[in-house]
Each structure stands twice: as C-alpha cells, then as structure tokens.
C-alpha cells in the first residue's frame, strides 16, 4: 500500500494534500454538474403490429403473393429507411429542430439510429422459418410526444407499404397472365388463318384433316364391300328363281331383284364418287402433308398452353380480389404507441452524484500518487517499519521562514486601536 499502512497515515496524507484534493473534487463536481445539465433526456415509445393470417385458407383460395413474411417485411424496412422517407418524416414532425448545425444527411442518420423494427418469429418456425407473428416498432426521441408520433408514423407507413406491395404484386401477376392470354389468343388466330390460307392455296377445302379423310375412305371401302356381297347374294337368288320357279313367279321375283340391284348400283356409284373426291383431296405431296401436320401440332400446343394460362389467370384474379378485399395476410395494430410518462435515460441528479463520488475517488488517488512520487519518512513509526531502526529522538519540523502577513491580517490591524506596528518578537532590532 506504499506509504499508507494505517488510518493515521491516510489521515496524514489527506491533511498534507487537502488543497489538491479539494481542488480536484471541486473541478470534478463542476464538470459532473455541467455534463448532467448537458445530457439530453430520451423518451421511448413502441407500437406493436400483428401479422394476421388469411381469413380464407390457402387450400380454398391461394394468394398469388409469394415469399415469406420476413422477407417482405425486410424489404419494407429498407424502403422505410431510405433518405427520402426519413427526410419527409423529419419535416413533418419538426424533428431535431434545435440541431441546426447538422446537415440533412446527419439528421437522417440520427433518425435511422433512433428507430428499430424488430420481428418475432411465429411459434414453431424458429428464427429461419420466415413466418413473423409480431412486429415491434420502437422510436427514441428527445420529447415524449415525438417518440409517440414517430413510432406511430413508422407503423402506419409499414402497414400501408405492406398493403400496397401485396396489391401491386397481385396486380402485376394478374396483368402478366391476362396479357399472356391475349397474346396467345392472337397467335392462335394467326396460325388458324395461316392454316386456312394454306388449305385454300393447296386445294384442301374439304373439312377435316388428312387422317380423317383416310378414315372416311376406309369406311367407304367397307361399304362398297358390303354392297358387293349383297349384289352377289341377289344375283344368286335371281338365278335360283329362273331355274326353280314358274315363269310368272320368276318374272315377278326378277323384277324385285333387278330393282334391288339398281338401288345397290346407285349406292355404289355415290360411294365411289365420294371416294374419288376424297382420294383427289389427299393426293398431295409429302411436303404439304408435313406442313399441315406442323400447323395442327402447333395449334394443339398453343391451345394446351392457352388452357393453362387461363387457369393461372383465374387463380391470379382470385388472389387479386383477396388482396383488394383485405382477405389475405394483413398487418393490424394490437398495441398502439403511447406518450411515455418518463424518460428511459438516467436521472441528472444521479449523474451529478456519481460524478461527485468519482471526483472524490480521483482526488484521493491523485494524492496517493503524489506521495508515491515523493517517498518521505515523516514519522518514527514509518522509520521503524521501513528501516527497522527505532529513533531515540523525534524533532518536529520548524519553519524558520518569516511569516508573511496576509491581506486580511493587514486590514484587521488597521481597525485595531492602539496597535503599533513594530518588529516581531524575537527578531533582531
């Protein structure tokens, strides 16, 4: 402990360094009071927003807004913390009006540091699930009213941006599928017109495709084959009637058979003519067949794609209606921001008191260091403790310098009657 080994040593040190200690304590107390007076009280206000689940289950009507709530809220926070938005809020509520020396960039940085947006993950999702159940917006301002206003303003802008973002995404999705449907319908019409023009140019005016006509020809061949069978049967029946029946009966039967044969011949001629027309219509080159097949395949693919686009556009329209009618995921305020009653920063009296205590400690430490820099044996006890030698005689320190009269003693001597200034006692005449 250096020269301090007992309470007497400590008291002796304080007595010797009393003016230094008092000066340090005084300076420290003044500095503490000045710092406490300069300290700005800060108020904190928070507004709590709940991320409500959709009113209609996704199995029944799914929203077209993809991505997790945490990602969307992070994008919203980035948009809120832009310099333009922060500058607008500063101008609206007159924030930091007393800080005239700061630039606009420095003011926006102060506001950015004064506002916190924190999300709480939904139960069972953890920190990386992407689901957020509660969003807390906290503002720290020099006045209680400003803290409440700023927290409420950021919460309001968060809700508005969330609604606008969801509606904008749903509208863009619907517009995309609607535009794609219109473009695909127009392309189908163009391909159909091109196919019709190609049929007309290559004399393929009969309805149906080449495969359909070939199937018709096969059917006609079956019909001609049946007609030939029936004709053979009728001719054999006529021969039997000529040989076995009487003349009158045979003539009557032959007349009926001839009428049936004429009917079959008329049917055969009709089918053969239709077959000839079909065969003439499909007597095209392989290149034309391939071109017609390509047109038909393209039309089939485009119609299938159009069907999928129509289904997606219907779902996008349902999702857009959910967003505009506020039936999907939404943000609601469950705890509005209130004007705080007390600042969250420390009391100025406590700061001044702590500074005074610290000043006392610093004064004593400085006095102790001064004694360490000038080690002197001042008492017999210190000499015996440090050197192991017990002194026989202890002579006190006598100051032989003439005592200088202070201004106060001179003034007091002027008002004492009968006092004659003369030499001090014991001094030389």
KAHU-V482508 format. One line per field, one symbol per residue. ss: DSSP state (H for helix, E for strand, - for the rest). phi: phi as a letter, one per 20 degrees, with the letter a starting at -180 (. if undefined). psi: psi as a letter, one per 40 degrees, with the letter a starting at -180 (. if undefined). A space follows every 10 residues. Layout:
# KAHU-V482508
ss=???
phi=???
psi=???
This chain:
# KAHU-V482508
ss=------HHHH HHHHHH-HHH HHHHHHHHHH HHHHHHHH-- --EEEEEEEE EE-------- --------HH HHHHHHHHHH --HHHHHHHH HHH------- ---HHHHHHH HHHHEEEEEE E--------- -EEEEEEEEE E--HHHHHHH HHHHHHHHHH HHHHHHHHHH HHHHHHHHHH HHHHHHHHHH HHHHHHHHHH H--------H HHHHHHHHHH HHHHHHHHHH HHHHHHHHHH HHHH--HHHH HHHHHHHHHH HHHHHHHHHH HHHHHHHHHH H----HHHHH HHHHHHHHHH HHHHHHHHHH HHHHHHHHHH HHHH-----E EEEEE----- -------HHH HHHHHHHHHH HHHHHHHHHH HHH------H HHHHHHH--- ---------- ------HHHH HHHH------ ---------
phi=.mfecbffff ffffffdfff ffffffffff fffffffefe fcdccccddd effgfdfffe befeeeneff ffffffffff efffffffff ffdmflfeef feefffffff fffedcccdd fffnemedfn eddccdddcd cfcfffffff ffffffffff ffffffffff ffffffffff ffffffffff ffffffffff fdldeffnef ffffffffff ffffffffff ffffffffff ffedefffff ffffffffff ffffffffff ffffffffff fdedffffff ffffgfffff ffffffffff ffffffffff ffffeldefb dcedbffdff ecfeffffff ffffffffff ffffffffff fffcfcedcf fffffedmde fecdeffdee fffefeffff ffffeefmed fbfffneff
psi=ebeheidddd ddddddfddd dddddddddd dddddddehh ihihiihhhh giiidhiddd hhiehiiidd dddddddddd eidddddddd ddefifdege eiiddddddd dddehhhhih iihedadede hhdhhhhhhh ididdddddd dddddddddd dddddddddd dddddddddd dddddddddd dddddddddd deffeiiiid dddddddddd dddddddddd dddddddddd ddddiidddd dddddddddd dddddddddd dddddddddd degiiddddd dddddddddd dddddddddd dddddddddd ddddefeahi hihegihihi diieiiiddd dddddddddd dddddddddd dddghhheid ddddddeehh idhhhihhhe ihhhhidddd ddddehiehh haiiheii.
